[in-house]
Every structure is written in structure tokens, then in C-alpha cells.
Amino acid sequence: MLIMRLVLLMTVYLSLTAMVTDGGNSSSRIDFTNDESVVFMTETVVELIGPPHLTPDCGYFAFESAMLFKVVQSEKYMSEGDSVVMIFRCPEGYGPDFFERTRQYVVELVDAAPETGFGWSTLNVYKDAKLRTFWATSCKPRFFSGPLR
């Protein structure tokens, strides 16, 4: 049993790269094993309009969570003001106060669930809504969004 847990932890660790520092700007990036030429990817500026849904810590189990966003600016395929569902893998890794309603984020998205070699437990309260769903591969706050502190 202990060996199975260690193998699962190593798989999660090797499949996910969290909290990459980009020139002093803290962001998070998840690297997947999919061939990027097969999957549509775009960078989009979005605003969180639904409540943030964090999951228990990833470890023995891999969790992903869906959140509702409004498109503020997009390279292609989406219009400003569109509502979209974005799924974040291990969202608690971004930190407890990272996701805030009305805050804007710059997100890299793919339109298909990336393959990681193991199953994910998904918290998706929007699965019955007829909205486009994307998986986030990186996310960082957009500067000067939300209230000043």
C-alpha cells in the first residue's frame, strides 16, 4: 500500500509543475503529456464571475475544479463578454486567496482534457450548463484588476 501511494505521488509530482516563477511574477503552470499540435491552445484574459471552487489538497487523489469566468480579451475563438467554464487541476496549489471573484487573470487554455496517465476527480457544478469548457494550463493575475488594497 505504501509503495502504491509513493508511485501515485511521484506520478503527480512528475506530471505537474506548480508555482513557476516568471521573471519575478509568480504564476502557475501545469505541463501535460499531450502533443500540443493536436490540442487548440489560446491565451485569454478572463474575469472570475462565479465563486471560486477549491478542492482538497492533491496528493493521494488528483482533483480538478471548474470555475465560471467572463472573457475580457481573447486571441481567437471567443468574444468579449462570453461566459466560459475553466477547469483547473489542483487549484489549491495556486494558494488560498489566489482566486477571487471579479479579479482578472491571464490564462492559457486548451479545449480538451490533457492526458496525464491517471484519473482525476472533478468538481464541476457547471456541467449541465451549455457553456464552452476549457482546461487551464497556466494562470496568473492580470495586474491592476480588482480593488486596490
N, C-alpha and C positions, 0 to 999 in steps of 0.2 A: 504494500500500500504506500509506503514511504517513497519507494522508487517511482511509482506512478505519479505521485504528487511532484516529485523533483523533475520528472520528464515534462509534465504539464507546465510547470513554472519556467523551465528552460525554453520550452516552445513559445510561450507567451513572451518571454523576455527577448528571444531572438526575432520574433515576428514583429514586435512593436518597438519603436524608438520614440520615447516620450521626452518632452521638455528639451528640445534642441534650442540652443541659443543662437540667434541670428544677428550678428553684429551688435550685441548688447540688448537687442529687443527679444524678450522671451516669447517664444512661440512653441507650439507643439506640432510634431509631425509624426505620422504613422506610415511606415514603409510596408508595402504589401508585396506579395509574390506574383501578382498578375502581370502579364505582358501589357505595358501601357499603351501599345498600339491598338489593342483590342477595345479598350475602355475609353469612353468620352471623358475628358477632364477639362475643367474650366476654373478660373479664379473669379470669385464673386464677392461683392460687398453686400452684407445682409444685416438685418436688424432683428434681434430676438423679440418676437411678439407674443409668444406663449411662455408659460412658466418653464424654468429650467428643470430638467428631469435628470438628476444624478442617480447613479447606481451604486451598489456596494462595491468595495474595492475589488478590482480584478486580481486574480491570484489563482485559486483553485478552479474558479469558473471565469469564463470570459463574458463580460457584459457589454452591451451596446444600448444606447438610448436615443430615441427620436425626439427632436425639438422642432418647434414651429418658428419659421423665420419669414420676414418680408424682404424681397430683393430690393436693394437700394441701387446697385450698379452691377452690371454683368457684361462679360466679354461677348457672350453669344447665347442663343437658345432660350433666354428668359427675359421678360420685360420688367421694367421697374414697377414695383407695387405687387408683383406676383407673390403669392404665399407658397412656400415650399417646405417640405419636411426634410430635415437633415439628420442623418444618423451618425452619432459619434461613438467610436469604440473606446471603452474605458474612460468615460467622460470625467470621472473623479480625478484622473491624472492631471487635468488642467488646473486643479485647485478648487477649493470650496467656494470662492467668490468670483471665479472666472466668468461664468455665465450669469448675466444679469439682464432682466427684461429691459427693453428699449436701448440696450447697448449695441453698437455696431461692431462687426467683425469682418475680417478679410479671410475667406475660406477657399481652399482648393477642394473641388468636388469631383467625384466620379459617379457615373449613373448606374453602376452595377456593384453589388456587394463583392468586395475584394476577397479572393480566396486566401485563406491562411492555413488550411490544413487541419483545422479543428472547428467545432461548433461554437456558436455564440448564443447567449440568452439575450433576447431583445425585449426592451421595454418600449412599446410603440403604441401610445394612446391615440395616434392619428391614422392607424392602419385602415380604418373604414372611411376616412376622408378621401375624396378623389383629388388628391394633390400629388404633384411630382415628388418623388423621393430620391435623395442623393446620399452618398456616403462621404463624409469629410475625411480628407487625407491630411490636411493641416488647417490650423485655425489660429489667428492672432487678433487681438483687439485692434480696431481702427482708432487711430489717435483722434482726440477731440470729439469723441462721441459720448453722449450721456451727460449727466450733470457734473459740474466741476466740484471737486471736494476741497 
